[in-house]
Amino acid sequence: MNANTSQATVIGIASGKGGVGKSTIAVNLGQALANQGKKTTLLDADLGLANAQILLGLDAPYNIGDVINEKKTVNEVLIPCNENFSLIPGASGDPVLANISPLIAKSLINKVTSEIDDLDVLIVDCAAGLAESNLAFLESCDIKLIVVQDEPASIADCYGVIKIESKKNQMDNIFVLPNRVKSQNAGKNLFDKLNKVCMKFLEEPVYYLDSVVNDDLLIANARKRESLFPNHETSAAAYNFSQLAEKISELKVLKALT
């Protein structure tokens, strides 16, 4: 396992296909963990088409590109959102940053986790797609959540990400996260279907924590640039993400959360 060197737990959220709700999950999972008392930072590592700040309704004068280019420190680009939760915005439309190498990605994660005081969790919202630069950050993550929807292109691309990680012998911390499913049972069934394919062709399993159930509130919030936490803490969607955060906190791989 390629863990980072700090005491913070690094959670990578990736998908083979864009448009599956990866950034929405990153934002709400981060806030759910923060709501449970863990100091959490979200790094928007989509360095070509960043959108976490849009979902959070924030203006971002600086971004992670300024850190990579050594124009700003990590704390200078960090945007506090609410108690225990902050954002490091990604860059948009910069082709150089969009083709980052795994070595630079690892160095950047180590820089972020070492410079933010008392950080418990760093969530890395990776760019969608199977390119090496999109998956560069995953190599330095303690937990890898691969988001999938129940539709053929998403399933195929999710398997593509898993296959790439299998070739790197990095399967021990991969969790498939079904999104926009009708129920928890439907999500588990989707996972089982994908896991059978992994067992058949890769001869290794992937793992399951929970599913994110489809909820119109998430769509409405995205349009209004509004968060589940603290605005809708009693909603079914907030409960869903709180449950996911609890299950992540119980994983033995965690460092700062144990």
QUISUL-V6339 format. One record per backbone hydrogen bond with DSSP energy under -1.0 kcal/mol. CO is the residue of the C=O (numbers start at 1). NH is the residue of the N-H. If there is no record, write none. Layout:
<<CO & NH> <CO & NH>>
This chain:
<<1 & 3> <9 & 122> <10 & 142> <10 & 143> <11 & 124> <12 & 145> <13 & 126> <14 & 147> <15 & 129> <21 & 25> <22 & 26> <23 & 27> <24 & 28> <25 & 29> <26 & 30> <27 & 31> <28 & 32> <29 & 33> <30 & 34> <31 & 35> <33 & 38> <34 & 37> <39 & 120> <39 & 121> <40 & 86> <41 & 123> <42 & 88> <43 & 45> <43 & 125> <45 & 47> <48 & 93> <51 & 55> <52 & 56> <53 & 58> <63 & 66> <64 & 68> <65 & 69> <66 & 71> <66 & 72> <67 & 70> <73 & 77> <74 & 78> <79 & 87> <82 & 85> <84 & 40> <85 & 81> <85 & 82> <86 & 42> <87 & 79> <88 & 44> <89 & 64> <94 & 98> <96 & 99> <97 & 100> <101 & 105> <102 & 106> <103 & 107> <104 & 108> <105 & 109> <106 & 110> <107 & 111> <108 & 112> <109 & 113> <110 & 114> <111 & 115> <112 & 116> <116 & 119> <120 & 9> <121 & 41> <122 & 11> <123 & 43> <124 & 13> <124 & 126> <125 & 45> <131 & 135> <137 & 140> <138 & 141> <143 & 12> <144 & 175> <145 & 14> <146 & 177> <148 & 179> <149 & 151> <151 & 155> <152 & 156> <153 & 157> <154 & 158> <155 & 159> <156 & 160> <157 & 161> <158 & 162> <159 & 163> <160 & 164> <161 & 165> <162 & 166> <163 & 167> <165 & 170> <166 & 169> <171 & 174> <173 & 144> <174 & 207> <175 & 146> <177 & 148> <178 & 212> <181 & 214> <183 & 187> <184 & 188> <185 & 189> <186 & 190> <187 & 191> <188 & 192> <189 & 193> <190 & 194> <191 & 195> <192 & 196> <193 & 197> <194 & 198> <195 & 199> <196 & 200> <197 & 201> <198 & 202> <198 & 203> <198 & 204> <207 & 176> <212 & 181> <215 & 218> <216 & 220> <217 & 221> <218 & 222> <219 & 223> <220 & 224> <221 & 226> <228 & 232> <232 & 235> <235 & 239> <236 & 240> <237 & 241> <238 & 242> <239 & 243> <240 & 244> <241 & 245> <242 & 246> <243 & 247> <244 & 248> <245 & 249> <248 & 251> <251 & 254> <255 & 258>>
